[in-house]
Amino acid sequence: MWHPVKQNSEDACPCCGLNWMELRAGKVTGSTIARIMANEGKAFGDPAHRLAVDIAVFELGGQVSSDSYSNAHMERGIEQEPIARQRYSEAYFVDVADGGFYDNGQTGCSPDGLTDDDGLVQFKCVINSQQFHCVKTNEYDPSYKWQLIFELKESGRKYTDYVSYCATFPRYKQLFVHRVKADSVKDEYSRIDTRLKEFRKLVETKKQQIKG
């Protein structure tokens, strides 16, 4: 189910009355899927274990630990994303609607924007070295691979545009766009499903440990 809510907003969704934070609480989301996919085929690492504890606590009636952590990368994103959005919209003659939140029960995602009738867009406001990598390889930053693919899977949309914006780069290279089509990553969908099944077992183990 898609909810028309804004990211990081306390405004209630008109269809359910919950805000963005409440809708995503206790779920695996686009911002956390990489913790689960890390070490794929091997044991889960500490970030996945911490996520499993949070989800277990939530499912047992508790609350997810608040995460007020912020750094220069996050602050830059908040400040520069509106600029990136405008530059992308003007360069590709496309309107970008709010991404809302896709709720699929135990999982969900909140893309940065919706485009056309079947597209997503994800904005990343980066530093010179990150932008250089994208320009040099003509590929998106691999650290966001699972977020991009997971959001395609969760939303059911046909493509997502990875938009990398670097305000300190030469103007004609400040905007980098790479499109990922859903048809090209269907194998990764099944890999996510397999890993999520393993992760659910981890969550259930944490719940049993909490209950004693």
C-alpha positions in Angstrom: 0.0 0.0 0.0 1.3 3.5 -0.9 1.0 6.2 1.7 1.2 9.9 0.6 3.5 11.1 3.4 6.7 13.2 3.3 10.0 11.9 4.6 11.1 13.1 8.1 7.7 14.8 8.6 5.4 14.5 11.5 2.4 15.2 9.4 -0.2 12.4 9.5 -1.0 10.4 6.4 -4.6 11.2 5.2 -5.3 7.6 4.6 -4.2 6.0 7.9 -3.4 8.8 10.4 0.3 7.7 10.9 3.3 9.8 10.1 6.4 8.8 8.1 8.4 7.6 11.2 5.4 5.6 12.5 4.8 3.9 9.2 8.4 2.7 8.8 8.9 1.7 12.4 9.8 -2.0 12.9 10.2 -2.6 9.1 13.1 -3.4 6.8 13.4 -0.3 4.6 15.5 1.0 1.7 17.9 2.6 4.2 18.5 -0.6 6.1 18.4 -3.3 3.5 22.2 -3.0 2.9 22.8 -4.2 6.4 21.0 -7.4 5.7 22.5 -8.0 2.2 26.0 -7.5 3.6 28.0 -10.7 3.8 25.3 -12.4 1.6 25.6 -16.1 1.9 27.4 -15.9 5.2 26.5 -15.0 8.8 24.9 -11.7 9.5 27.1 -8.9 10.7 26.7 -6.6 13.7 24.6 -4.0 11.9 22.0 -6.7 10.9 22.0 -8.1 14.4 21.3 -4.6 15.8 18.5 -4.1 13.3 17.0 -7.5 14.2 17.0 -6.5 17.9 15.1 -3.3 17.1 12.5 -5.1 15.0 12.1 -7.8 17.6 11.6 -5.2 20.4 9.0 -3.4 18.2 7.1 -6.6 17.4 7.0 -7.5 21.1 5.3 -4.1 21.9 8.3 -2.0 22.6 9.8 0.9 20.6 12.6 1.2 18.1 15.6 3.0 19.5 15.6 6.6 18.4 18.3 7.5 15.9 19.2 11.1 16.1 22.6 10.6 14.6 23.6 13.2 12.0 26.8 13.9 10.1 28.0 16.3 7.4 26.8 13.9 4.6 23.2 13.9 6.0 23.2 17.7 6.5 24.5 18.2 3.0 21.7 16.1 1.6 19.0 18.0 3.5 20.4 21.3 2.3 21.2 20.4 -1.4 18.5 17.8 -2.3 16.0 20.5 -3.4 18.6 21.9 -5.8 19.4 18.4 -7.1 15.7 17.8 -7.6 15.2 21.0 -9.6 18.3 20.4 -11.7 17.2 16.9 -12.5 13.7 18.0 -13.3 14.9 20.8 -15.7 17.5 18.6 -17.4 15.2 15.7 -18.1 11.9 17.6 -18.5 10.2 15.5 -15.8 8.0 16.4 -12.8 9.1 14.8 -9.5 6.3 14.0 -7.1 6.8 13.1 -3.4 7.9 9.5 -3.0 5.6 8.7 -0.1 5.9 5.4 1.7 5.3 1.9 0.2 4.1 -0.4 3.0 4.4 -4.1 2.4 3.9 -5.4 5.9 7.3 -6.3 7.3 9.1 -4.3 4.7 8.7 -0.9 3.0 10.5 2.0 1.3 10.3 5.7 0.8 11.9 6.7 -2.5 12.9 10.3 -2.8 10.5 10.9 -5.7 8.1 9.4 -8.2 8.4 10.1 -11.9 6.2 9.4 -14.9 3.7 6.6 -14.2 6.2 4.0 -13.4 9.5 5.5 -12.3 11.4 6.3 -9.0 14.2 8.7 -8.3 16.9 8.6 -5.6 18.9 11.7 -4.9 22.4 11.6 -3.4 24.3 14.8 -2.7 27.9 13.9 -2.7 31.5 15.1 -2.4 34.1 15.3 -5.2 35.5 11.8 -4.9 32.1 10.2 -5.0 31.1 12.2 -8.0 34.4 11.4 -9.7 33.7 7.7 -9.3 30.3 8.0 -11.0 31.6 10.1 -13.9 34.7 7.9 -14.4 32.8 4.6 -14.4 29.5 5.8 -15.8 27.8 3.8 -13.0 25.9 4.5 -9.8 27.8 4.3 -6.5 27.8 0.6 -5.6 27.2 1.3 -2.0 23.6 2.2 -2.9 23.0 -0.9 -5.0 20.7 -2.7 -2.6 18.7 0.4 -1.7 18.0 1.1 -5.4 17.0 -2.5 -6.2 15.0 -2.9 -3.0 13.0 0.2 -3.7 12.2 -1.1 -7.2 11.1 -4.4 -5.8 9.0 -2.9 -3.0 7.3 -0.3 -5.2 6.7 -2.5 -8.3 7.8 0.4 -10.5 9.7 -0.2 -13.8 12.8 2.0 -13.3 14.7 4.1 -10.8 17.0 7.0 -11.6 20.0 7.3 -9.4 20.8 11.0 -9.3 24.2 12.1 -7.9 24.6 15.8 -7.4 27.9 17.5 -6.4 27.8 21.2 -5.9 31.6 21.6 -5.9 32.1 19.9 -9.3 32.3 21.9 -12.6 28.8 22.9 -13.3 28.4 20.8 -16.5 29.3 17.7 -14.4 27.5 18.5 -11.2 24.6 16.2 -12.1 25.0 12.5 -12.9 22.1 10.3 -13.7 22.1 6.5 -14.1 18.9 4.6 -14.7 18.3 1.1 -13.3 15.5 -0.9 -15.0 13.5 -3.4 -13.0 13.8 -6.0 -15.8 17.6 -6.0 -15.4 17.7 -6.8 -11.7 15.0 -9.6 -11.2 17.7 -12.1 -10.2 18.6 -9.7 -7.3 14.9 -9.7 -6.3 15.1 -13.4 -5.5 18.4 -12.9 -3.6 16.7 -10.3 -1.4 13.8 -12.7 -0.8 16.2 -15.4 0.3 18.2 -13.2 2.6 15.0 -11.7 4.1 13.8 -15.2 5.0 17.1 -15.8 6.8 16.8 -12.4 8.5 13.3 -13.2 9.8 14.7 -16.3 11.5 17.2 -14.0 13.2 14.5 -11.7 14.3 12.5 -14.6 15.8 15.6 -15.8 17.6 16.0 -12.3 19.1 12.4 -12.3 20.2 12.8 -15.6 22.0 15.9 -14.4 23.7 14.1 -11.2 24.9 11.2 -13.3 26.2 13.7 -15.5 28.0 
